[in-house]
């Protein structure tokens, strides 16, 4: 189209053509010439009305950084040829000496900093326009990476944290894979994008390693190199506690340093004092004429208690082969059929000398801490017709018992642990003793070659018993509120007493255990069992 802007009709015709191809409207150009696309343009007042004007169809500007730029342009006069120059100055340098051509676009795909393009048009009749200028801010330098990137495993989750760089930062992208670290921002699966400094990756399969890579990106879309870390989520863990007058208490201990809040179920007894678990039910001795059974098949949700009568006050419970073996104070072993936990049957009773405080079952035998009668052993191969007790006296007062590796470990009252060979269960050996120190030994748990003995307000004693004939030296850890019961799982000891649930790190059991958390409970806690995984 050939046109001269010497009249109002011609100007409107040109305006219609330009508006159809480029809807953007600009006011006076930077060099002071009026743009014919301005609705207020009056050709009669424009001394350059017959001169072509270069119009940029695409122009990124210099405010937003880009990795590359493509400029496109046209002119107000059809059939123009063009010449252009790209430099780092707001004014052209060599433009007047360049050849004319048909190009209507140009690109820059590398470099950093501002680049300017200067374009001049020449109409078919030889009239030349003034140079029009556009600019772009190029950025092809990767930004700094994050620092202190950490992936910390939790229960079915991974906690991610990092520190962002102070400059050239628009955000961070985190990607992960289970086969290996993502090498670039297009690999793996995106788990987070934004400007924060932490993210919780949840609902993950336990035991599976997750490999994370963090990439910082800038405003231009450049990415930093990867910063990597890995973690494997673990199973959730729960501590089930015989919590005295409050019945059953449950605490999520998946993160031992930050346990959950207790959940309670009133079991109706005088004081829940002993506990044993299966995958689906908790069994509690109630210091009353019954024991309680609570459905725990849904973690954190406790069912309505079912009770089973006992011949006297129930003190402790062990489970084996579909039966509950209940230490009944003063002097009995009750055996209750719990094949159907919702409909227990029994008890079958066996009278025992002494005061029965605790019970453990191994194979076909029940082993009882029988107070002044020491150790009592009963053949329970037929739970409906238990054998007569066989005894082995101990020096003090047998209160707590654990069985491991063919030996019985007995918390024997006044500051000592008795160890008895029971490889011939009905002919137990003579006890050997380890003096613990102050306190009254009340309960004992054996795990990983170590014995954990509670001693009330004197705390917790830990000693190596991998060779029961030659036990190690006890190491004592004091715990606020004392210790009445203890369970061990996954490098932690879970101690209960007046202060509630105290969790101790025992990665090196031969050294004093360190307290990592304490969870207050509604009543004095007397026994504990830990389920992990659930």
ABEGO torsion letter per residue (X at the ends): XBBBBABAAAAAAAAAAAAAABABBBBBBAAGBBBAABAABBAAABAAAABBBBBBABBAEAABBBABBBBBBBBABBGBBBBBBBBABABBAAAAABBBBABABBBBABEBEBBBBBBBBBBAAGBBBBBBBBBBBBBABBBBBBBGBBBBBBBGBBBBBBBBBABGBAEBBBBBBAAEBBABAABEBBABBEABABBBBBGBBBGBBBBBBBBBBBAAGBBBBBBBBBBBBBBBBBBBBBAEAAEBBBBBAABAABBBBBBBBBAGBABBABBBBBAABBBBBAGBABBBBBBAABBGBBBBBBBBBBABBBABBBBBGGBBBBBBOABBBBBBBAABAABBBOBBBBBBBEBBABBBBBEABBBBBAEAAEBBBBBAABAABBBBBBBBBBABBBABBBBBGGBBBBBAEBGBBBBBBAABAABBBBBBBBBAEBEBBABBBBBGGBBBBBAEAAEBBBBBAABAABBBBBBBBBBBGEBABBBBBGGBBBBBBAAEBBBBBAABAABBBBBABBBBBABBBABBBBBOBX
